[in-house]
């Protein structure tokens, strides 16, 4: 452990120095280009404000921090469905992960974010008259827009007892028949768990700056995001309390929407708490990275986890609350158990 702690913070220092060199280049990056990748995974963590970089050590770690996949002992699968903005935006997530050999794990995650029946009014508009055509209703058509991410993750453990991981992701975006884009990116992460229940984690999403190429000839770049997390778990009243806090550091100049900013760097914080009674029933709460309060609950039946998360909007003029439901199954088969 004495050697592991300096190694952990040395890695964070290297990451921060690398990001400082990128700061001056962020003006060419597409702000919010990768926003569909920020919606989270798993009802448990979303009920805790999305604070999962240090806490996630299950199949959903392929999204949050690939190093957390190391800690699974059996194959796991997960599914989640989210409805946002009054069910206008639908978000679906599925993942599978399994251990192999004595110190490695693999995972695959699929993300789909879609908006259906978007009206296309281009043919109904008379640009010369700057008004709708007389038969505008007949000329309006509808299309769907969808974003996809296919994430392939690998995790292992170093000789210093630190878990580390890397994810390669393929992105596909389409706006009906109007435009289509493909992209490739990479995430990296690490976690360290102390014997006293403290956990530290760090991940860099889109570490190489993800490139998106549109068939219209335009290109977008998704800027790296540094995510730092900590968690602490302890026994309480026949159960366990888990506390978690994350910080998201972006370099896109998000001065207006961030908790606070420093030059091109913006910082957003989110935190959560969970009480799990005898590893059967769980209650959760937190605050997400845009300041919304979150609530959640979980039920474990044998090897099945059912989790629900709710993000509440604070103002009456904002769209409806966001509901998240996920299922997670652990496949206990001796043939697939970690050696």
N, C-alpha and C positions, 0 to 999 in steps of 0.2 A: 504493500500500500504506500510506503514511503516514496518509492520511485514513481508510482502511478500518478500521484497528485501533481508533482511538477510536470509530468508528461502531459497531463490533461490541460493545465493552464498554459503550457508552452504551445500546444496546438491551437488554443483559442487566440493566443497572441499572434501566431502566424496568420490565422484567418483575418484578424482585425487589420494587421498590417497590409495584407493583400487587398482588402476592401478599401483602405485609405488610398491606395494607388489607383483604384478604379473611379474614385469620386469625381475627378475632373472629366471623365468620359461618359458620365451618365446622361448628359444632355441628348445623346443620340439614341438613348434607349426609349422604348415605348412605355410610357407610364401606364400602369394598369393592364398591360398586354396579357399578363398571366393571372388575372384576377379570378378566373374560374378554377384555378388550382388552389385557392386559399379557403375553400369552403369546409375543409376538415373531413374527418373520417371517424366513424364510431360514435354511437349515442352517448357512451360513457364520457368521453373527453369533451364532446360538444356541450354536455350538461355541466361541465366544469370550466366553461369559458374558453375551451380550446387550449388549455395549458397542459401540453402532453409531450413536450420535447424530452423531458427527463423521465416522465411517468410511463410512457407507452412501452410495454414489453410484451406485446401480443401481435396478432396478425396485422393490426392496423398500423403498426410501426413502419411498415413499408411506405406509408404516406408521411407520418409525422417525423420519424427519425429512423432510417433503415438499420441502425445499429441495434435497436431494441428487438429486432427479430431473433437475435442470438438467444434470447432467454426462453423461447418456447421449447417445450419438451416433446410435444406431440403435434401433428398436423392440425391446423386451424383454418376455418373458412369464415368469412364475414360478409354480410350484405347490409346495405343501408339505403333508405329512401328519404329524401328531404323535399318539402314543398315550401317555397318562399314567395313573398310578394303576392299573397292571396292566391297561391297555387299557379301563378303564371310561370314561374321558373321551377323546373323539376330537376332534381339532382339524384343520380343513382351511383352507387359505389359497390364494388364487389372485390374481394381479395382472397387469396389462399397463400398459406406459408407452411413450410415443413422443415424440420431439422435434418441434417445429414452429417455423417461422421460424428466426431465427438465435440466439435467446436465451431460448426458452421450452420447457417440456415439460408434458405432461399424463399423468395416471395414474389407473387405477381398480383398487381392491383389494376383495376379498370375503373375509370371515372367517366361519367357522361353527364353533361349539363345541357339542357335543351329548353327552348322556348318554341311553342307550336302556334300555328295559325297567325302568323304575323302578316298584316295587310301590306300589299305592295301597290302603292297608289301612283306609281310613275306614269303608267299609261293613262290614268284618269286625269292627269294635270295638263292643262294647256299653258305652256310656258310663255307663249306670246301674249295671251290674254291675262296671264297670271291669275287663273281661276280654274275651278273644276269644270270638266266638260259636261255637257248636258246629260250624257249617258254614263256618268262617272261610276255609278254603282255596278254597271255591267263590266266595266273595265278594271275593277279592283280584283286582284288575285291574292292568294295567300301562300306563304311558304314557311318552312321550319328552319331554325338555326340551332346548331348543336356543336358542342366542344367535347373532344374525347382525349383522354390520357391513358396510355398503357405503360405501367411502371414495373420494371424488373429489378428486384432488390437482392442484395447479397450481404450477409452479416457474419462476423466471426469475432473471436476474442484474441487480444494480443497477450504477449507474455507478461505484461504489466497488469493483467486482469481488467483491462478496459475493453469494452465492446466497441466495434467500429463497423461501419456499413457504407455501402454505395448503391445508388439506384440509377439506372438508365431509363429514360422515359421518351416515348414517342408520342407526339401531339398531333391531333388532326382537328381542324376547325372548318366548318362549312356554313355558309349563309345561303341556304337554298341552292339555286342554280346560279347565284350571283357571283360567289367567290368561294374558293377552297384554299386551305393552307396546310402545310406539313412542317413539323419541327422536331428537333432532337435536343434533349437536355440531360443534365446529370445532377444528382443530389448526393451529398456526403453527410455523415454524422458520426457521433461518438457518445457513449454513455459510461458513467462509472457509478457503481453502487457501493456505498460504505457499509460497514458492519453495523453501524448505529441507526440504519434506516434512511440516511440521507442519500439522495440520488442527484447527480448532475448530468446535464446533457447539452449538446450543441449540435446544430445541423446547419448546413448551407444549401438552400434550395436554388436550383439553376446556377450552380457554382461556376460554370464556364460561360455563363450568359447564353440562355437558350435562344436559338435562331428559328424564326418562323418565316417560311417562304410562301407567299400568296401567288396564286396563278394569275393574278392581275398585274404582276410585276413588282408589287410593293412588298417590303419585308418589315418584320418587327423583331425587336430584341426584348427578351424578358430578363430584367435585371436580377442579379443574385439577391437573396434575402438571408440574412444571418439570424438564426433563432437560438436563443440561449434559454435554458430552463433549469429549474431546481424543484425537488420534491422531497417530502418527508412523510413517513408513515409510522404510526405507533398504535399500540393496542388501547382500546377504550370500550368499556361496558359490553363485554362479550363480542366485541367486533374490532374494527380497525378504522382509524381516521387517516385519510391521505390528504395532504396539502400540496398544492402545486402552483408555481408561478413561472410565466414565460415572458420574454421580451423579444419582439420582432424588430430587427434593424434593417431598414431599406435605404437605398441610395438613389432614389428617384425624385427627390425634392418634394415630398408630400407634406408640405408645411401646414396646409390648412386642415387636413384630415387626421394628422398624427397627434399623439398625446403631447409630444414636444419634438422639436427638430433642432439640428445643429448643422448649418450649412445645407448640403445636399442630403445629409443623413436624417432619417426620421425614426422615431422610437415609439412603439406601441406596446402596452403592457396588458396582460390578461392573467387571471388567477382563478383557482377553483378549490373546492373542498368536497370530500366524499366521506360518508360514514357507511361502512358495510357491516351489516349484522350477521355474524357467523358465516360470512361468505355466501349468503343466500339473497338478502334484500339490501339494496343500497339506495341512499338518498344523496343528491348532489346539488351544488349551487356554485355560482361564479359570476364573473364579469368578463365579457369577451374583448377582443382587441379594438372594437369600435365603441366600447362603453356600455353595451347592452347587458342587462342582467340575464343570467341563464339559470335554468332549473332542470333537474333530471332525476330519473329513478331507474333502478335496475333490478332484475329478478333472475336468479340462476336456478335452473331446473336440470339436475344431473349435469350433463356436459353442454347444455344450451344456456347462453346468456341472452336475455332480452333487455334492451336498453332504450330509454326514451329521453330525448333532450328537447328543451324549449328555449328559444331566444325571444325575449320580450322587447317590444318597441316602446320607447318612453313617451312619444308624442302621438296625439290622436290623429294628426294629419299624415302620419307615416303609414306605409302598407302594413298588412297583417303580420302577426307573429310567425316565426319560423319553427316548424315541427320537424323533429328528427327521430326516426325509428330504425334500430339496427338489430340484427341477429348475429350471434357469433357461436360457432360450434367447434368444440375440441374433439378430435377423432382419436379416442384412446385405443390404439392397436399396438400391441407389442412389436409388431414387425416394423413400425414406423417410429418407435421411441428413440430419442437421442441415446447414443451409446455412452 
